[in-house]
């Protein structure tokens, strides 16, 4: 669910229509950030209390996405107020490195924790809080995806387009998380939770490669999967 941060195409004299779209994009990013705070808090708290590896991983990924979302919001605000872009572009580049390293580190953590949970036979407790969170994320993220994509296309923002595509990835992760939690809750298949966590690694590595590509080349990589970097 973390994003690469390519440069947004800006206009030196934005039209009223473009300004309205920038305002809309800023609003959508604020909603995303607020949701990521809620998502991270619930996932991490519930995950640690219930010993759910998949919830822990989902929560940590939300924090990484929260950081990237904050940088993107800043970038949109820069266009809104017509300020200098050099420092922001440099910050975006550094943020891509931080995001990539964070995602790969999280993938390693989930693999180690999941393997330990499976071999040690640790039974995660069933959690309705986790189920509710995953279901809410599966509903909210596609809505944010549609809003971001609509604005990105109209203002020619590569960053927001990549952000929109990665919201879909977050939705996929939510469905995977939901499946593991429900299997554990209704059937007592405790091993479904660490297996669901391992399935999240695919999405984390995919987005980590995207962020790494952006950090190395400064070019956007569409996390929808069409580019070689994904």
C-alpha positions as CSV (number, residue, x, y, z in Angstrom):
1,X,0.0,0.0,0.0
2,X,3.0,2.4,0.0
3,X,3.5,4.7,-3.1
4,X,6.3,5.9,-5.4
5,X,6.5,9.7,-5.6
6,X,7.2,10.9,-9.1
7,X,7.1,14.6,-10.0
8,X,3.7,16.2,-10.5
9,X,3.3,18.2,-13.7
10,X,2.5,21.7,-12.7
11,X,1.2,24.9,-14.3
12,X,2.8,28.3,-13.6
13,X,-0.7,29.9,-14.0
14,X,-3.3,27.4,-13.1
15,X,-6.8,27.9,-14.3
16,X,-9.7,28.1,-11.9
17,X,-10.7,24.6,-13.1
18,X,-7.2,23.3,-12.3
19,X,-7.2,25.0,-8.9
20,X,-10.5,23.3,-8.1
21,X,-9.1,19.9,-9.1
22,X,-5.9,20.5,-7.0
23,X,-8.2,21.3,-4.0
24,X,-10.1,18.1,-4.6
25,X,-6.9,16.1,-4.8
26,X,-5.7,17.7,-1.5
27,X,-9.0,16.8,0.1
28,X,-8.8,13.2,-1.1
29,X,-5.2,12.9,0.2
30,X,-6.3,14.3,3.6
31,X,-9.0,11.7,3.8
32,X,-6.4,9.0,2.9
33,X,-4.1,10.2,5.6
34,X,-6.8,10.3,8.2
35,X,-7.9,6.8,7.2
36,X,-4.3,5.5,7.3
37,X,-3.9,6.8,10.9
38,X,-7.1,5.0,11.9
39,X,-6.1,1.9,10.0
40,X,-2.6,1.7,11.5
41,X,-3.9,2.3,15.1
42,X,-6.5,-0.4,14.9
43,X,-4.4,-3.0,13.0
44,X,-1.3,-2.6,15.2
45,X,-3.3,-2.6,18.5
46,X,-5.5,-5.6,17.5
47,X,-2.6,-7.4,15.8
48,X,-0.3,-7.3,18.8
49,X,-3.1,-8.2,21.3
50,X,-4.4,-11.1,19.1
51,X,-0.8,-12.1,18.0
52,X,-2.0,-11.8,14.4
53,X,1.0,-11.5,12.0
54,X,-1.3,-10.4,9.1
55,X,-2.8,-7.6,11.1
56,X,0.6,-6.5,12.3
57,X,2.0,-6.4,8.8
58,X,-1.1,-4.5,7.5
59,X,-0.7,-1.9,10.3
60,X,3.0,-1.3,9.6
61,X,2.3,-1.0,5.9
62,X,-0.3,1.6,6.8
63,X,2.4,3.7,8.6
64,X,4.6,3.5,5.5
65,X,1.8,4.6,3.3
66,X,0.9,7.4,5.8
67,X,4.5,8.8,5.4
68,X,4.4,8.6,1.6
69,X,0.9,10.1,1.6
70,X,2.1,13.1,3.7
71,X,4.9,13.8,1.1
72,X,2.4,13.6,-1.7
73,X,0.0,16.0,0.1
74,X,2.9,18.4,0.6
75,X,3.7,18.2,-3.2
76,X,0.1,19.1,-4.0
77,X,0.1,22.0,-1.6
78,X,3.3,23.3,-3.3
79,X,1.4,23.4,-6.6
80,X,-1.5,25.0,-4.9
81,X,0.5,27.9,-3.5
82,X,3.0,28.1,-6.4
83,X,6.1,27.6,-4.3
84,X,9.6,26.4,-5.3
85,X,9.7,22.8,-6.3
86,X,13.4,21.9,-6.0
87,X,13.4,21.0,-2.3
88,X,10.2,19.1,-2.7
89,X,11.4,17.0,-5.6
90,X,14.6,16.2,-3.5
91,X,12.4,15.2,-0.6
92,X,10.3,13.0,-2.9
93,X,13.5,11.3,-4.1
94,X,14.6,10.6,-0.5
95,X,11.1,9.5,0.5
96,X,11.2,6.9,-2.3
97,X,14.4,5.4,-0.8
98,X,12.9,5.4,2.7
99,X,9.7,3.8,1.4
100,X,11.5,1.1,-0.5
101,X,13.7,0.2,2.4
102,X,10.8,0.2,4.8
103,X,8.7,-2.1,2.5
104,X,11.5,-4.6,2.0
105,X,12.3,-4.6,5.8
106,X,8.6,-5.2,6.5
107,X,8.5,-8.1,4.0
108,X,11.5,-9.7,5.8
109,X,9.8,-9.2,9.2
110,X,6.5,-10.8,8.0
111,X,8.4,-13.8,6.5
112,X,10.3,-14.4,9.7
113,X,7.3,-13.9,12.0
114,X,5.0,-16.0,9.9
115,X,7.5,-18.9,9.6
116,X,8.0,-18.8,13.4
117,X,4.3,-18.7,14.0
118,X,3.7,-21.7,11.8
119,X,6.6,-23.8,13.2
120,X,5.9,-22.9,16.8
121,X,2.2,-23.5,16.4
122,X,1.2,-20.1,17.8
123,X,-2.6,-19.7,17.5
124,X,-3.7,-16.1,16.8
125,X,-6.9,-15.1,18.5
126,X,-9.9,-14.4,16.3
127,X,-10.7,-10.7,16.2
128,X,-13.9,-9.0,15.0
129,X,-12.0,-5.7,15.2
130,X,-9.6,-7.0,12.6
131,X,-12.4,-8.4,10.4
132,X,-14.2,-5.1,10.6
133,X,-11.1,-3.1,9.7
134,X,-10.3,-5.3,6.7
135,X,-13.8,-5.1,5.4
136,X,-13.8,-1.3,5.8
137,X,-10.5,-1.0,4.0
138,X,-11.8,-3.2,1.2
139,X,-14.7,-0.7,0.7
140,X,-12.9,2.6,1.3
141,X,-9.7,2.1,-0.8
142,X,-11.5,1.4,-4.1
143,X,-13.5,4.6,-3.6
144,X,-10.3,6.6,-2.9
145,X,-8.8,4.9,-6.0
146,X,-11.5,6.2,-8.2
147,X,-11.3,9.7,-6.9
148,X,-7.5,10.0,-7.1
149,X,-7.5,8.5,-10.7
150,X,-10.2,11.0,-11.9
151,X,-8.2,14.0,-10.5
152,X,-4.9,12.6,-11.7
153,X,-6.0,12.2,-15.3
154,X,-7.5,15.7,-15.4
155,X,-4.5,17.6,-14.0
156,X,-1.8,15.3,-15.6
157,X,-0.4,14.2,-12.2
158,X,1.9,11.1,-12.5
159,X,2.3,11.0,-8.7
160,X,-1.5,11.0,-8.0
161,X,-2.0,8.4,-10.8
162,X,0.6,6.1,-9.1
163,X,-1.0,6.8,-5.8
164,X,-4.4,5.8,-7.2
165,X,-3.1,2.6,-8.6
166,X,-1.5,1.7,-5.3
167,X,-4.8,2.3,-3.5
168,X,-6.1,-0.7,-5.5
169,X,-3.1,-2.7,-4.2
170,X,-4.2,-1.8,-0.7
171,X,-7.7,-3.1,-1.5
172,X,-6.2,-6.4,-2.6
173,X,-4.3,-6.6,0.6
174,X,-7.4,-5.9,2.6
175,X,-9.3,-8.8,0.9
176,X,-6.3,-11.1,1.5
177,X,-6.3,-10.1,5.2
178,X,-10.0,-10.5,5.5
179,X,-9.9,-14.0,4.1
180,X,-7.2,-15.1,6.6
181,X,-9.1,-13.5,9.6
182,X,-12.4,-15.0,8.6
183,X,-11.0,-18.5,8.2
184,X,-9.4,-18.3,11.6
185,X,-12.6,-16.9,13.2
186,X,-15.2,-19.2,11.8
187,X,-13.2,-22.4,11.3
188,X,-10.4,-22.1,13.8
189,X,-7.8,-22.4,11.0
190,X,-5.1,-20.6,12.9
191,X,-2.5,-21.2,10.2
192,X,-4.6,-19.1,7.7
193,X,-3.4,-15.9,9.5
194,X,0.3,-16.4,8.9
195,X,-0.4,-17.7,5.4
196,X,-2.4,-14.6,4.7
197,X,0.5,-12.5,6.0
198,X,2.9,-14.3,3.6
199,X,0.5,-13.5,0.8
200,X,0.9,-9.8,1.7
201,X,4.6,-10.1,1.0
202,X,3.9,-10.3,-2.7
203,X,2.2,-6.8,-2.6
204,X,4.9,-5.4,-0.4
205,X,7.8,-6.5,-2.6
206,X,5.9,-5.3,-5.7
207,X,5.5,-1.8,-4.3
208,X,9.0,-1.9,-2.9
209,X,10.4,-2.5,-6.4
210,X,8.3,0.4,-7.6
211,X,9.6,2.8,-5.0
212,X,13.2,1.5,-5.6
213,X,12.8,2.2,-9.3
214,X,11.6,5.7,-8.6
215,X,14.5,6.3,-6.2
216,X,17.1,5.1,-8.7
217,X,15.8,6.7,-11.9
218,X,13.5,9.5,-10.7
219,X,10.8,8.0,-13.1
220,X,7.4,6.9,-12.2
221,X,6.6,3.2,-12.3
222,X,2.9,2.3,-12.7
223,X,2.1,-0.1,-10.0
224,X,-0.8,-1.4,-12.0
225,X,1.8,-3.8,-13.4
226,X,2.5,-2.6,-16.9
227,X,6.0,-1.5,-16.4
228,X,9.0,-3.8,-16.1
229,X,9.9,-2.5,-12.6
230,X,6.8,-4.0,-11.3
